[in-house]
Amino acid sequence: LFAERSIGLNRGTIKATVLIETILAVFEMEEIIYELREHMAGLNAGRWDYIFSIIKKFKNHRSFVTPDRNNITMAVPFMNAYAQLLVKTCHKRNVHAMGGMSAFIPSKDEAVNKIAFEKVRQDKVREVLHGFDGTWVAHPRLVEIAKTEFDKVLENAPNQKSIMRHDVNVSARDLLQVSSAGHVITEQGVRTNINVALLYLESWLRGVGAAAIHNLMEDAATAEISRAQLWQWLNHENVKLDDGRVFSLDLYLKLYDEELNLLLTQFRKEGKDLTYLNRAEELLDKLVLSDDFEDFLTTKAYQYL
């Protein structure tokens, strides 16, 4: 309102889209829409921050221990409930529902691209059939895939806000049923979290906040998931990998040392500066091995700038 008055715009000219990316926000979508009212353009399903928020909020509850990051897709029941409730709430209030970001970054290997593009396509098919009015992607090459699937359903319509989703009945239990994603934690899942966390922190400390890592666009939210899961798995007793081994501190440190050494070897081979990787190593230790869970990794990371 202040901005509109200051430059002589009619009330309601400036619009905002709100990312629903915390577990508390999903319980307050009606209130968020009401508070913004004529300034509300829509709500967006901020899937990566949402997953991190759940881990952080329920970090001390055993029933909220999460499986491998790759297993927490939008198709698992508790994430599906979040997406469908967002669409229903938006359309009930005649505002747009925006789908989540597909994070894939195309590779030089077209065989890899073929598999990934199909996953992106399936993701966008799911969104448009849920009733989302639009979506977003991490790379321009994905735009045509997303647009094609939305155009098949919307045709020439600018949105599908008329789809009211009266069939959707989501309860608080549905939103909190994290166990619906399964309980499989693998050694590779642990290694991936260590690798991604180190590479992202190294990138962030260099001043690059959105980094293409293993053909995925990693930002603070996805790195938060990686380091938060490591902390969560270490801080609950008797968390086991799928091969039966307990995820102990000794096992974590062994895998951590192996992954760090692989990165150090890679960096040296490519002639890269090790300064920020060494800082990332120290920072990740503080984030994962501390008794207290740090709310945001960037809070600690700023101390290294």
C-alpha positions in Angstrom: 0.0 0.0 0.0 2.8 2.4 0.9 4.5 1.8 -2.5 1.3 2.2 -4.4 0.5 5.5 -2.6 4.0 6.8 -3.1 4.0 6.5 -6.8 0.3 7.1 -7.5 -0.8 3.6 -8.4 -4.3 2.4 -7.8 -4.7 0.1 -4.8 -4.2 -3.5 -5.9 -1.9 -2.7 -8.8 1.1 -4.4 -7.2 0.7 -8.1 -6.9 2.6 -10.8 -5.0 3.0 -14.5 -5.2 3.8 -16.2 -1.9 5.9 -19.3 -1.7 4.4 -21.9 0.7 7.7 -23.3 1.8 7.4 -24.0 5.5 5.3 -26.6 7.3 3.6 -23.8 9.3 2.6 -21.8 6.2 0.7 -24.7 4.7 -1.6 -24.5 7.7 -2.1 -20.8 7.1 -2.7 -20.5 3.4 -6.2 -19.1 3.8 -4.9 -16.4 6.2 -2.0 -15.5 3.9 -4.4 -15.0 1.0 -6.8 -12.9 3.1 -4.0 -10.6 4.5 -2.8 -9.8 1.0 -6.3 -9.8 -0.5 -6.2 -7.5 -3.6 -2.4 -7.8 -3.8 -2.5 -11.6 -4.0 -1.5 -13.1 -7.3 -1.2 -16.7 -6.0 0.7 -19.2 -4.0 3.6 -21.3 -5.1 4.6 -24.8 -3.9 8.2 -24.2 -2.7 9.0 -27.9 -2.4 12.7 -27.9 -1.4 12.4 -25.4 1.4 9.2 -27.1 2.5 11.0 -30.4 2.9 13.8 -28.7 4.9 11.3 -26.9 7.1 9.7 -30.3 8.0 13.1 -31.8 9.0 14.0 -28.7 11.0 10.6 -28.3 12.8 10.4 -31.9 13.8 14.1 -32.7 14.1 13.7 -34.3 17.5 10.8 -36.5 16.7 11.7 -40.0 15.7 8.5 -40.5 13.5 9.7 -37.6 11.3 13.1 -39.2 10.4 13.3 -38.8 6.6 14.5 -41.3 4.0 17.1 -40.6 1.3 16.5 -37.1 -0.2 15.8 -38.6 -3.6 12.9 -40.6 -2.2 11.0 -37.5 -1.1 9.3 -36.7 -4.3 6.0 -34.8 -5.0 4.4 -38.2 -5.5 4.8 -39.4 -1.9 1.5 -39.0 0.0 2.5 -36.2 2.4 4.0 -34.1 -0.4 1.0 -34.9 -2.7 -1.4 -33.7 0.1 0.5 -30.4 0.4 0.3 -29.8 -3.4 -3.3 -30.7 -3.8 -4.4 -28.6 -0.7 -2.5 -25.6 -2.2 -4.4 -25.9 -5.4 -7.8 -26.3 -3.7 -7.1 -23.3 -1.4 -6.0 -21.0 -4.2 -8.9 -21.8 -6.5 -11.4 -21.5 -3.7 -10.1 -17.9 -3.3 -9.8 -17.3 -7.1 -6.0 -16.9 -7.1 -3.3 -18.8 -9.0 -1.7 -22.0 -7.9 1.9 -22.3 -9.1 3.7 -25.6 -9.2 7.2 -26.4 -8.0 10.6 -26.0 -9.7 12.1 -28.9 -11.7 15.7 -28.6 -10.8 17.4 -30.6 -13.6 20.2 -28.9 -15.5 20.8 -30.5 -19.0 23.9 -32.5 -19.4 26.2 -33.0 -22.4 25.2 -36.6 -22.3 21.9 -36.9 -24.2 21.2 -40.3 -22.7 21.2 -38.7 -19.3 19.0 -35.9 -20.6 16.5 -38.3 -22.1 15.8 -40.0 -18.7 15.7 -36.6 -16.9 13.5 -34.9 -19.4 11.0 -37.8 -19.0 11.0 -37.3 -15.2 10.4 -33.5 -15.7 7.6 -34.3 -18.1 5.9 -36.6 -15.6 6.3 -34.0 -12.9 4.6 -31.4 -15.0 1.8 -33.8 -16.0 1.1 -34.4 -12.4 1.0 -30.7 -11.6 -1.4 -29.7 -14.4 -3.7 -32.6 -13.6 -3.7 -31.5 -10.0 -5.0 -28.2 -11.2 -2.0 -26.0 -11.0 -2.2 -22.9 -13.2 1.5 -22.7 -14.0 4.9 -23.9 -13.1 8.6 -23.2 -13.2 11.9 -24.8 -14.2 15.6 -24.3 -13.5 16.8 -24.2 -17.1 15.4 -22.8 -20.4 15.6 -26.2 -22.1 12.9 -27.4 -19.8 10.4 -24.6 -20.7 9.1 -26.4 -23.8 8.6 -29.6 -21.9 6.6 -27.9 -19.2 4.7 -25.7 -21.6 3.7 -28.6 -23.8 2.1 -30.5 -20.9 0.3 -27.5 -19.6 -1.0 -26.5 -23.0 -2.5 -30.0 -23.6 -4.8 -29.4 -20.6 -5.3 -25.6 -20.6 -5.3 -25.3 -24.4 -5.9 -21.5 -24.8 -7.1 -20.8 -21.3 -4.8 -18.6 -19.2 -5.4 -20.7 -16.1 -7.6 -23.4 -14.7 -8.9 -21.6 -11.6 -12.4 -22.9 -12.3 -11.1 -26.4 -11.2 -12.2 -26.2 -7.6 -10.9 -29.6 -6.4 -13.9 -30.4 -4.2 -12.7 -34.0 -4.3 -9.6 -33.0 -2.2 -10.0 -33.6 1.6 -6.6 -33.1 3.2 -6.2 -33.4 7.0 -3.4 -32.3 9.3 -2.4 -35.9 9.7 -2.0 -36.2 5.9 0.3 -33.2 5.8 2.4 -34.6 8.7 2.6 -38.2 7.6 6.3 -38.1 6.7 6.6 -41.8 7.2 4.6 -42.2 4.0 7.8 -41.5 2.1 9.3 -44.7 3.5 12.3 -45.3 5.7 15.0 -46.3 3.2 18.4 -44.7 4.0 21.3 -45.9 1.9 25.0 -45.5 1.9 24.7 -43.7 -1.4 22.2 -41.3 0.1 24.6 -40.4 2.9 27.4 -40.0 0.4 25.3 -37.8 -1.8 24.3 -35.6 1.1 27.9 -35.1 2.1 29.1 -34.5 -1.4 26.3 -32.0 -2.3 26.7 -30.2 1.1 30.4 -29.7 0.6 30.1 -28.7 -3.0 27.3 -26.2 -2.4 29.0 -24.6 0.7 32.2 -24.3 -1.4 30.2 -22.6 -4.1 28.3 -20.3 -1.7 31.5 -19.2 0.0 32.9 -18.3 -3.5 29.8 -16.1 -4.0 27.8 -18.4 -6.2 24.4 -19.1 -4.4 22.8 -21.2 -7.1 25.1 -24.0 -8.4 24.7 -26.7 -10.9 25.8 -29.9 -9.1 25.4 -33.3 -10.7 23.0 -31.9 -13.3 20.7 -30.4 -10.6 20.3 -26.7 -9.6 21.3 -26.7 -6.0 20.5 -23.7 -3.9 20.5 -23.0 -0.1 17.3 -25.0 0.3 18.5 -28.2 -1.3 21.8 -27.9 0.6 19.9 -27.4 3.8 18.1 -30.7 3.2 21.4 -32.5 2.8 23.1 -31.2 6.0 19.8 -31.4 8.0 19.3 -35.0 7.1 22.9 -35.9 8.2 22.3 -34.1 11.5 18.9 -35.8 11.9 20.2 -39.3 11.2 23.1 -38.9 13.6 20.9 -37.5 16.4 18.4 -40.4 16.6 19.4 -43.7 18.1 19.6 -46.8 16.0 18.9 -45.2 12.6 19.9 -47.9 10.2 20.9 -48.0 6.5 19.1 -50.4 4.2 22.0 -52.9 4.6 21.4 -53.1 8.3 24.3 -51.0 9.5 23.6 -48.5 12.2 24.3 -45.0 11.0 26.8 -44.2 13.8 29.3 -41.3 14.1 32.1 -43.6 13.2 30.4 -44.7 10.0 29.5 -41.1 9.1 33.1 -39.9 9.7 34.4 -42.8 7.5 32.1 -41.9 4.6 32.8 -38.2 5.1 36.5 -38.6 4.9 36.2 -40.7 1.8 33.9 -38.2 0.0 36.1 -35.2 1.1 39.2 -37.0 -0.2 37.5 -37.6 -3.5 36.7 -33.9 -3.9 40.2 -32.8 -2.8 41.7 -35.2 -5.5 39.2 -33.9 -8.1 39.9 -30.2 -7.2 43.7 -30.7 -7.4 43.5 -32.6 -10.7 41.4 -29.7 -12.2 43.8 -27.1 -10.7 41.0 -25.6 -8.5 41.7 -23.4 -5.5 41.1 -25.5 -2.3 40.5 -22.4 -0.1 36.8 -22.5 -0.1 36.5 -26.3 0.0 38.6 -26.3 3.2 36.3 -23.7 4.7 33.3 -25.7 3.6 34.7 -28.8 5.3 35.1 -26.9 8.6 31.6 -25.3 8.2 29.9 -28.7 7.5 31.5 -30.2 10.6 30.0 -27.4 12.7 26.6 -27.9 11.1 26.4 -31.7 11.3 28.4 -32.5 14.4 27.0 -29.9 16.7 24.6 -30.9 19.5 22.3 -28.0 18.6 20.7 -27.8 15.2 21.5 -24.5 13.4 18.3 -23.0 12.0 20.0 -21.8 8.7 23.3 -22.8 7.3 23.9 -19.3 6.0 23.9 -18.0 9.6 27.1 -19.9 10.2 28.4 -19.4 6.7 28.4 -15.6 6.9 31.1 -15.9 9.6 33.4 -17.2 6.9 33.0 -14.3 4.5 
